[in-house]
Amino acid sequence: MAGIAPGANTVADGYSHNDERIPVSGPDLDFTYNDGPSATPFALDSDNGDGYGTGNGQTGIDNHLPHPDRPMLTQTHEGEYRDDHGELPPVRVTRANKLFAFCAALNSCNLGYDIGVNTDAAMKLQNSMDLSDTQLEIFMGSLNLFAMIGALCAHAISDRFGRRGAFIVAAVGFIFGVLLQASAASFNVLMIGRVFVGLGVGFGLAVDPIYIAEISPAAHRGRLVTWSEIATNIGIVLGFTSGLAFLNVDENTAWRAMFAMGAILPTIMIFLAYKVMPESPRWLVSKGRESEALVVLEKIYPPGYNVNVIVEEIKEGIEREIAAEHAVGWDMILFPSPAFKRMLLVGIGTAVAQQVVGIDAIQYFLIFILDESGIKSRITQSTILIFLGLLKLAMIFVAGFLFDTKGRRPLMFTSLAGMTVALLLISVNFIGDSHNAAFAVVGIGLYLSFFSLGMGPGAWLIPSEVFSTSIRAKAMSVATFMNRVAGTLMTSTFLSVANALSWAGFFLLLAVVCLICLLFLYLLLPETKGRALEDMSTYFAEITGDRSILDVEETLARQTSNPGGSSPARERASLVSTPAEKIPQDAHIVGTLA
């Protein structure tokens, strides 16, 4: 603290060159970073730009344990749990993990279908109901506006009724909304239906990545969370395809049938949430329903696996989060400590960046862009839409693999740089009166491909993992809300701004925005690949030098250091010390859900 002179029997914390703490009993704590030979704890002068100072090209995995005389606290690192220092085999994803992640991701198809169907139905709707450009912009952009409200309410539903409850609420809202839209006889009724569709989308966007992250191994969390973005793009392709299916149908009937088909997926989602998907073990433990959490974990892990260890680690992690919350205060989001401020900047900033680069606006108005570039045939437009949708979908599969092998930062930077180049190409194509249709399609294809390589899935992966457990649901709701705010502004002003600046000027502006987002993430985004969710608060405390969080960690570490006591760490250690041939298959994923 500020009034204590250096060297006055305080503990040197190792994460700041000038920070001194109140004296504590017991041996000094060794905070030296354990990845490589650097003698300077958390040095930032020679790092790789990842925000935690490896400086030597290492991955962040602990290569050795702290000195035996200083066992209280260890540096956070990649691994499934705190005692996983890379000695055990890689984690294998179980079939149950894949099944539950697939079910949750299916919910994102609803948003994708709405984007895809409106892209093709926009002109049909405008002609059929004689809507002005302003009314069409309001209809398109309002989805994000109402999704903001859904996102803000999602944490209350998710925390009180569970993740499954939030899925069901989202699906019911979407079904009611699309059926109301399909039967609308006036613009007012159309907008009422849009309210319910938006609420459903907001609920779904906030809960999807949280649920998948909470049932996924840390080593594969990047790939599984990206399934949500994959599902969104499958929905987009289905929406595009519906336009081709009703190509020769009367416009007034076509757009209504296309909207009504959107009720199919959420109906399936209700069945899956009620009959197939289990509740999140983290949520169950946080509500004191440990016996139910054990039942869920026994479905996820192999027969005979000691799931009690996992429950204890979840409890330990929640205790740390609650203690940190009390140490920092009740205003963790409104008046955050340095660690939580960095979390919020990274998580919310990434979610906003996804929309300000123009993705929703471009997708909703793709038909208008193709029409402006000289492609007038409806069947040609629909075919190009399907091609672009499949291309975007394919790139997300690539991203899902690379996020867990190359890391979050490289993919996000590559994505934004590629999008910048693509937008510049599109801008150049729209200069003057002569536009090359093929050049425009190539530019749009590159833009969508690079978006799906990083910004698409990454904008939901990063917030789902950087927020600590104590604020995850609330912070994820705020991130989704801000994402939808940005989407609303971009979508509801797309045609007006493009007409005011010219199409060339508009795409040039988006290229500049991409560069600004790239700089923002380069400065603030740390690498989170392979790190346990429960270590995030400590990890960000190390990055920012947040004493309030590390003080709590230090206290809890001393409380569990009694040699005669029992702790999750000792139970984990007993597994690690078991001969390899006696360790059950997948034993190395202990603590995955903690």
Residue pairs with C-beta under 8 A, 6 or more apart in sequence:
1 20
1 21
1 22
4 10
4 20
4 21
4 22
5 20
6 18
6 20
7 20
8 20
8 23
9 23
10 20
10 21
10 22
10 23
11 20
11 21
11 23
11 24
11 28
11 29
11 554
12 20
12 28
12 31
13 19
13 21
13 29
13 31
13 545
13 547
13 550
14 29
14 30
14 31
14 32
14 33
14 41
14 42
15 31
15 41
15 42
15 541
15 542
15 545
15 550
16 545
19 545
19 547
21 547
21 551
24 554
24 558
25 558
26 72
26 558
26 561
27 69
27 70
27 72
28 70
29 70
29 72
29 73
29 554
30 66
30 67
30 70
30 73
31 41
31 73
31 75
31 542
32 39
32 41
32 66
32 75
33 41
33 42
33 52
33 53
33 54
33 75
34 62
34 63
34 64
34 65
34 66
34 74
34 75
34 77
35 54
35 56
35 58
35 59
35 60
35 61
35 62
35 63
35 75
35 77
36 54
36 55
36 56
36 58
36 63
37 56
38 53
38 54
38 55
38 56
42 52
42 53
42 542
42 543
43 53
43 55
44 51
44 53
45 55
46 53
46 55
47 53
47 54
47 55
48 54
48 55
48 57
49 409
49 522
50 60
50 407
50 409
50 526
50 527
51 524
51 525
51 526
51 527
51 543
52 60
52 526
52 527
52 539
52 542
52 543
54 60
59 78
59 530
60 77
60 78
60 527
60 529
60 530
60 531
61 77
61 78
61 79
61 85
61 86
61 530
62 74
62 75
62 77
62 79
62 85
62 86
63 85
63 86
64 85
65 74
65 85
66 73
66 74
66 75
71 561
72 554
72 557
72 558
72 561
73 550
73 553
73 554
73 557
74 82
75 542
76 82
76 531
76 535
76 538
76 539
76 542
77 85
77 531
78 86
78 218
78 529
78 530
78 531
79 85
79 86
79 218
79 530
79 531
79 532
80 91
80 217
80 218
80 219
80 532
80 588
80 589
80 590
80 591
80 592
81 313
81 532
81 572
81 590
81 591
81 592
81 594
82 532
82 535
82 569
82 572
82 591
83 569
83 572
83 573
83 576
84 588
84 590
84 591
87 576
88 576
88 587
88 588
89 588
90 219
90 588
91 217
91 218
91 219
91 220
91 586
91 588
91 589
91 592
92 585
92 586
92 589
93 216
93 217
93 220
93 224
94 300
94 301
94 302
94 586
96 299
96 300
97 215
97 216
97 217
97 220
97 224
97 300
98 224
99 276
100 211
100 212
100 215
100 276
100 277
100 278
100 300
101 212
101 215
101 216
101 224
101 227
102 227
103 269
103 272
103 273
103 276
103 277
104 167
104 208
104 211
104 212
104 227
104 228
104 277
105 208
105 212
105 227
105 228
105 230
105 231
106 231
106 265
106 268
106 269
106 272
107 167
107 170
107 171
107 204
107 207
107 208
107 228
107 231
107 266
107 269
108 204
108 205
108 208
108 228
108 229
108 231
108 232
108 235
109 231
109 232
109 234
109 235
109 238
109 265
110 170
110 171
110 174
110 200
110 201
110 204
110 235
110 262
110 265
110 266
110 269
111 201
111 204
111 205
111 232
111 235
112 231
112 232
112 233
112 234
112 235
112 236
112 237
112 238
112 239
113 235
113 236
113 238
113 239
113 261
113 262
113 265
114 143
114 178
114 197
114 201
114 235
114 239
114 262
115 232
115 235
115 236
115 239
115 360
115 363
115 364
116 235
116 236
116 237
116 238
116 239
116 240
116 241
116 242
116 385
116 389
117 239
117 242
117 243
117 258
117 259
117 261
117 262
118 125
118 140
118 239
118 364
119 236
119 239
119 240
119 243
119 363
119 364
119 365
119 366
119 367
119 385
120 239
120 240
120 242
120 243
120 258
120 367
120 381
120 382
120 385
121 243
121 254
121 255
121 258
121 259
122 136
122 140
122 364
122 365
122 367
122 368
123 367
124 251
124 252
124 254
124 255
125 131
125 136
125 139
125 255
126 136
127 251
128 251
128 252
128 255
129 186
129 187
129 190
131 139
131 187
133 495
133 496
134 496
135 187
136 495
137 491
137 492
137 493
137 494
137 495
137 496
138 191
138 492
139 187
139 190
139 191
139 194
140 364
140 365
140 491
140 492
140 494
141 487
141 488
141 489
141 490
141 491
141 492
141 493
142 191
142 194
142 195
142 198
142 488
142 492
143 194
143 197
143 198
143 201
143 491
144 198
144 355
144 360
144 484
144 485
144 487
144 488
144 491
144 492
145 198
145 484
145 488
145 492
146 194
146 195
146 196
146 197
146 198
146 199
146 201
146 202
147 198
147 199
147 201
147 202
147 205
147 480
147 484
147 487
148 202
148 480
148 481
148 484
148 485
148 488
149 198
149 199
149 202
150 170
150 173
150 198
150 199
150 200
150 201
150 202
150 203
150 205
150 206
151 202
151 203
151 205
151 206
151 477
151 478
151 480
151 481
151 483
151 484
152 202
152 477
152 478
152 481
153 199
153 202
153 203
153 477
154 166
154 202
154 203
154 206
154 207
154 473
154 476
154 477
154 480
155 206
155 473
155 474
155 476
155 477
157 165
157 166
157 169
157 203
158 165
158 166
158 206
158 207
158 210
158 283
158 473
159 283
159 473
161 169
162 279
162 280
162 283
162 284
163 207
163 210
163 211
163 214
163 279
163 280
163 283
164 273
164 274
164 277
164 278
164 279
166 203
166 206
166 207
167 203
167 204
167 207
167 211
167 269
167 270
167 273
167 277
168 269
168 270
168 273
168 274
169 200
169 203
170 200
170 201
170 202
170 203
170 204
170 207
170 266
170 269
171 200
171 204
171 266
171 267
171 269
171 270
171 273
172 200
172 266
172 270
173 196
173 197
173 199
173 200
173 203
174 196
174 197
174 200
174 201
174 204
174 262
174 263
174 266
175 200
175 263
175 266
175 267
176 193
176 196
177 193
177 194
177 195
177 196
177 197
177 198
177 199
177 200
178 193
178 197
178 259
178 260
178 262
178 263
179 193
179 260
179 263
180 189
180 192
180 193
180 196
181 190
181 193
181 194
181 197
181 259
182 193
182 256
182 257
182 259
182 260
183 189
183 256
184 190
184 192
184 193
200 266
202 480
202 481
202 484
205 460
205 480
205 483
205 484
206 473
206 476
206 477
206 480
208 228
208 460
209 225
209 228
209 460
209 461
209 463
209 464
209 476
210 280
210 464
210 472
210 473
210 476
211 280
212 221
212 224
212 225
212 227
212 228
212 464
213 221
213 225
213 464
213 465
213 533
214 280
214 281
214 282
214 283
214 533
214 593
215 280
215 281
215 300
215 593
216 224
216 225
216 592
217 589
217 592
218 530
218 531
218 532
218 533
218 592
219 404
219 530
220 404
221 404
221 461
221 465
221 533
222 400
222 403
222 404
222 408
222 461
222 529
223 400
223 401
223 403
223 404
224 400
225 457
225 460
225 461
225 464
225 465
226 396
226 399
226 400
226 403
226 457
226 461
227 400
228 457
228 460
229 396
229 399
229 452
229 456
229 457
229 460
230 393
230 396
230 397
230 400
230 457
232 456
233 389
233 392
233 393
233 396
233 452
233 456
234 393
235 265
236 363
236 389
236 392
236 393
237 386
237 389
237 390
237 393
239 258
240 382
240 385
240 386
240 389
241 386
242 258
242 261
243 254
243 258
243 382
243 385
244 379
244 382
244 383
244 386
246 253
246 254
246 257
246 258
247 254
247 378
247 379
247 382
249 257
278 295
278 296
278 299
278 300
279 292
279 296
281 293
281 296
281 297
281 300
281 310
281 311
281 314
281 593
282 314
282 318
282 469
282 593
284 290
284 292
284 293
284 296
285 293
285 311
285 314
285 315
285 318
286 318
286 469
290 311
290 315
293 311
293 314
294 307
294 308
294 311
297 307
297 310
297 311
297 593
298 305
298 307
300 593
301 307
301 310
301 586
301 589
302 584
302 585
302 586
304 584
305 584
305 586
305 587
306 571
306 575
306 590
308 571
309 568
309 571
309 572
309 575
309 590
309 591
310 590
310 591
310 592
310 593
310 594
312 567
312 568
312 571
313 534
313 568
313 572
313 590
313 591
313 594
314 534
314 593
314 594
315 568
316 534
316 556
316 560
316 567
316 568
316 594
317 469
317 533
317 534
317 594
318 469
318 470
319 556
320 534
320 537
320 538
320 552
320 553
320 556
321 468
321 469
321 470
321 534
321 537
322 470
323 552
323 555
323 556
324 468
324 470
324 537
324 548
324 549
324 552
325 332
325 470
325 471
327 548
327 549
327 551
327 552
328 336
328 337
328 340
328 548
328 549
329 335
332 340
332 470
332 471
333 340
333 344
333 471
333 474
333 475
333 478
336 343
336 344
337 546
337 548
337 549
338 541
338 544
338 545
338 546
339 537
339 540
339 541
339 543
339 544
339 546
339 548
339 549
340 468
340 471
340 537
340 540
340 546
341 544
342 524
342 540
342 543
342 544
343 466
343 467
343 468
343 471
343 475
343 536
343 537
343 540
344 467
344 475
344 478
345 524
346 462
346 466
346 524
346 525
346 526
347 462
347 463
347 466
347 467
347 475
347 476
347 479
348 463
348 475
348 478
348 479
348 482
349 520
349 521
349 524
350 412
350 458
350 459
350 462
350 463
350 479
350 521
350 525
351 459
351 460
351 463
351 479
351 480
351 482
351 483
352 482
352 483
352 485
352 486
353 455
353 459
353 517
353 520
353 521
354 455
354 456
354 459
354 483
354 486
355 483
355 484
355 486
355 487
355 490
356 486
356 490
356 513
356 517
357 416
357 419
357 451
357 455
357 510
357 513
357 514
357 517
358 423
358 490
358 510
358 513
359 451
359 455
359 456
360 487
360 490
360 491
361 487
361 490
361 491
361 494
362 369
362 444
362 447
362 494
364 491
364 494
365 494
365 495
366 385
366 388
366 444
367 381
367 385
368 495
369 440
369 444
369 503
370 381
370 384
370 437
370 440
370 441
371 381
372 430
372 435
372 503
373 429
373 430
373 435
373 436
373 437
373 440
373 441
374 435
374 436
374 437
374 440
375 381
375 384
375 437
375 440
375 441
384 441
387 445
388 441
388 444
388 445
388 448
391 445
391 448
391 449
392 448
392 449
392 451
392 452
392 456
393 452
395 448
395 449
395 450
395 452
395 453
396 452
396 456
396 457
398 453
399 411
399 452
399 453
399 454
399 456
399 457
399 458
400 457
402 410
402 411
402 453
403 411
403 457
403 458
403 461
403 529
404 529
404 530
407 527
407 529
408 458
408 461
408 462
408 525
408 527
408 528
408 529
409 521
409 525
409 526
409 527
411 453
411 454
411 458
412 454
412 455
412 458
412 462
412 521
412 525
413 454
413 518
413 521
413 522
414 450
414 453
414 454
415 450
415 451
415 453
415 454
415 455
415 456
415 458
416 450
416 454
416 455
416 514
416 515
416 517
416 518
416 521
417 450
417 514
417 518
418 446
418 449
418 450
418 453
419 447
419 450
419 451
419 455
419 511
419 514
420 511
420 514
420 515
420 518
421 446
422 443
422 444
422 446
422 447
422 450
423 443
423 447
423 507
423 508
423 510
423 511
423 514
424 507
424 508
424 511
425 439
425 442
425 443
425 446
426 440
426 443
426 444
426 447
426 507
427 503
427 504
427 505
427 506
427 507
427 508
427 511
428 504
429 435
429 436
429 439
429 440
429 443
429 504
430 440
430 502
430 503
430 504
430 507
431 504
459 483
462 525
462 528
463 475
463 476
463 479
464 472
464 476
465 528
465 531
465 533
465 536
466 528
466 536
466 540
467 475
467 476
467 479
467 536
468 536
468 537
469 533
469 534
470 537
497 506
497 509
498 506
501 509
526 539
526 540
526 543
528 536
528 539
531 539
532 591
532 592
532 594
533 594
534 591
534 594
537 549
538 549
538 550
538 553
540 546
540 549
541 547
541 548
541 549
541 550
541 553
542 550
560 567
560 569
568 591
568 594
572 590
572 591
575 583
575 587
575 590
578 587
